[in-house]
Amino acid sequence: MSTYVPPKAGVQFIFYAALVSQSDAKLFQTNPTIASGDFKISTDGSSLQNMTTLPSVDPAGGKLVKFTISAAEMTGANIQIVGSDAAGAEWCDIEISIQTSARQVDDLTYPSYQLPDSVATDGTRPTIEQALYEIIQFLTEKSLSGTTLTVKKVDGSTSLMTFTLDNATSPTSITRAS
């Protein structure tokens, strides 16, 4: 099951809320009546429109109201929902604000994340992933021939990058060559 943390832009979002009773503001309304037009939605300050999916009491007869916001309704950075009991005096007005994100917790690829099989060219700044890959490979897969140190890819045989040592027997400096 995927999570909804944080709400992701352009992806359906489901959450639950309770509606406060108008007759006793200390209580949530049991089995609130919800009708078309009671809940309207706005994306990034656009005009309020009826929600695509009318919220519903879930589980039936309870106090929780299930909200399902469609992917199309979640396309903005700020989603606002306004609820007003159009039929009368059952539950209090409600406003819900949702800030979306480009990524969710589930988008983190741990534990299956694999580093890219590429490194930055000599003289350019690496990405974090490239830098990590370079460091790991430098520490684990390399060969030395004269003054040339060759760092290998994870297969242990393909060259990834090369370095030049200032001395074959007692090096004091190392310079990236490729």
C-alpha positions as CSV (number, residue, x, y, z in Angstrom):
1,M,0.0,0.0,0.0
2,S,1.4,3.4,-0.9
3,T,1.4,6.3,1.5
4,Y,0.0,9.8,1.1
5,V,2.9,11.5,2.9
6,P,3.3,14.2,1.9
7,P,0.4,14.8,-0.5
8,K,1.9,14.6,-4.0
9,A,1.0,17.0,-6.8
10,G,-0.9,15.4,-9.6
11,V,-1.7,12.2,-7.7
12,Q,-5.0,11.2,-6.1
13,F,-5.1,12.0,-2.4
14,I,-7.3,10.4,0.3
15,F,-7.7,11.6,3.8
16,Y,-10.2,11.6,6.6
17,A,-11.7,14.4,8.7
18,A,-14.6,14.8,11.2
19,L,-17.3,17.5,11.0
20,V,-18.2,19.5,14.1
21,S,-21.9,19.3,15.1
22,Q,-23.7,22.6,15.0
23,S,-26.0,21.6,17.9
24,D,-22.9,20.9,20.2
25,A,-19.6,22.3,19.0
26,K,-17.8,20.0,21.5
27,L,-18.9,17.0,19.5
28,F,-18.3,15.6,16.0
29,Q,-21.4,15.0,14.0
30,T,-22.4,11.4,13.9
31,N,-23.3,10.2,10.4
32,P,-23.4,13.7,8.8
33,T,-25.5,14.2,5.8
34,I,-23.4,15.3,2.8
35,A,-25.0,16.5,-0.4
36,S,-23.8,17.7,-3.7
37,G,-22.4,21.3,-3.4
38,D,-21.5,20.9,0.3
39,F,-17.8,20.6,-0.5
40,K,-15.9,22.8,-3.0
41,I,-12.3,22.7,-4.0
42,S,-9.8,25.3,-5.3
43,T,-6.4,24.8,-6.7
44,D,-3.8,27.5,-6.1
45,G,-6.5,30.1,-5.5
46,S,-8.7,29.4,-8.5
47,S,-12.5,29.7,-8.1
48,L,-14.2,27.2,-5.9
49,Q,-15.8,24.2,-7.8
50,N,-17.7,21.2,-6.6
51,M,-15.4,18.3,-5.8
52,T,-15.2,15.5,-8.4
53,T,-15.9,12.9,-5.7
54,L,-18.4,13.8,-3.0
55,P,-16.9,13.1,0.5
56,S,-18.7,10.2,2.3
57,V,-19.1,8.9,5.8
58,D,-16.7,6.0,6.2
59,P,-17.4,3.7,8.0
60,A,-21.1,4.1,7.4
61,G,-22.9,5.5,10.5
62,G,-19.7,6.8,12.0
63,K,-18.1,10.2,12.5
64,L,-15.3,10.0,10.0
65,V,-15.7,11.6,6.5
66,K,-13.5,10.2,3.7
67,F,-12.2,12.7,1.2
68,T,-10.9,11.5,-2.2
69,I,-9.2,14.2,-4.2
70,S,-8.7,13.3,-7.9
71,A,-5.3,13.6,-9.5
72,A,-6.6,16.4,-11.7
73,E,-7.7,18.3,-8.5
74,M,-4.2,17.8,-7.0
75,T,-2.3,19.5,-9.8
76,G,-1.4,22.6,-7.8
77,A,0.9,23.5,-4.9
78,N,-2.0,24.6,-2.6
79,I,-5.3,22.9,-2.6
80,Q,-8.2,24.3,-0.5
81,I,-11.4,22.6,0.4
82,V,-14.4,24.5,1.8
83,G,-17.3,22.7,3.3
84,S,-20.7,24.3,4.2
85,D,-23.8,22.3,5.1
86,A,-26.0,23.7,2.3
87,A,-29.1,21.9,3.6
88,G,-29.0,23.6,7.0
89,A,-27.9,23.2,10.5
90,E,-26.3,19.8,10.9
91,W,-22.5,20.5,10.9
92,C,-20.2,23.5,11.0
93,D,-18.3,25.0,8.1
94,I,-14.9,23.6,7.6
95,E,-11.8,24.7,5.6
96,I,-9.0,22.3,4.8
97,S,-5.7,23.3,3.2
98,I,-3.3,20.9,1.6
99,Q,0.2,21.7,0.4
100,T,1.5,19.3,-2.2
101,S,5.0,18.1,-2.9
102,A,6.8,16.8,-6.0
103,R,7.9,13.7,-4.1
104,Q,6.5,11.4,-1.4
105,V,8.1,9.2,1.2
106,D,7.4,6.2,-1.1
107,D,9.5,7.9,-3.8
108,L,12.6,7.3,-1.7
109,T,14.1,4.3,-3.4
110,Y,15.7,2.8,-0.3
111,P,16.6,-0.1,-0.1
112,S,16.6,-0.7,-3.8
113,Y,18.4,2.5,-4.9
114,Q,21.3,1.9,-7.2
115,L,24.0,4.5,-7.9
116,P,24.3,5.6,-11.6
117,D,27.2,4.0,-13.5
118,S,28.7,7.3,-14.4
119,V,31.2,9.8,-13.0
120,A,31.7,13.5,-13.6
121,T,34.4,14.4,-16.2
122,D,37.7,15.7,-14.9
123,G,37.4,19.3,-13.9
124,T,33.7,19.3,-13.4
125,R,31.6,19.1,-10.2
126,P,30.0,15.7,-9.7
127,T,26.4,15.2,-8.5
128,I,26.1,13.7,-5.0
129,E,25.4,10.3,-6.6
130,Q,28.4,10.5,-8.8
131,A,30.7,11.7,-6.0
132,L,29.5,8.8,-3.8
133,Y,30.1,6.3,-6.7
134,E,33.6,7.7,-7.3
135,I,34.6,7.5,-3.6
136,I,33.2,3.9,-3.2
137,Q,35.0,2.7,-6.4
138,F,38.2,4.5,-5.5
139,L,38.2,2.7,-2.1
140,T,37.3,-0.7,-3.4
141,E,38.2,-1.3,-7.1
142,K,41.5,-0.1,-8.5
143,S,44.8,-1.2,-10.0
144,L,48.2,0.4,-10.1
145,S,50.7,0.2,-13.0
146,G,53.7,2.4,-12.8
147,T,52.4,5.9,-12.1
148,T,48.9,5.2,-13.4
149,L,46.2,4.3,-10.9
150,T,43.0,3.0,-12.6
151,V,39.7,3.0,-10.7
152,K,37.4,0.2,-12.0
153,K,33.7,0.0,-12.3
154,V,31.8,-2.5,-10.0
155,D,32.5,-5.3,-12.5
156,G,36.2,-5.0,-11.4
157,S,37.6,-4.8,-15.0
158,T,36.1,-1.8,-16.8
159,S,38.0,1.5,-16.3
160,L,36.0,4.2,-14.6
161,M,38.6,6.9,-14.2
162,T,42.4,7.2,-14.1
163,F,44.9,9.1,-11.9
164,T,48.5,9.9,-12.3
165,L,50.9,9.5,-9.3
166,D,54.0,11.7,-9.1
167,N,56.2,8.7,-8.3
168,A,55.8,5.0,-9.0
169,T,57.4,3.9,-5.7
170,S,56.9,6.7,-3.2
171,P,54.0,8.9,-4.4
172,T,53.3,12.1,-2.6
173,S,50.6,13.5,-4.9
174,I,47.8,12.2,-7.2
175,T,46.1,14.0,-10.1
176,R,43.1,12.9,-12.0
177,A,43.9,12.1,-15.6
178,S,40.5,11.0,-16.9
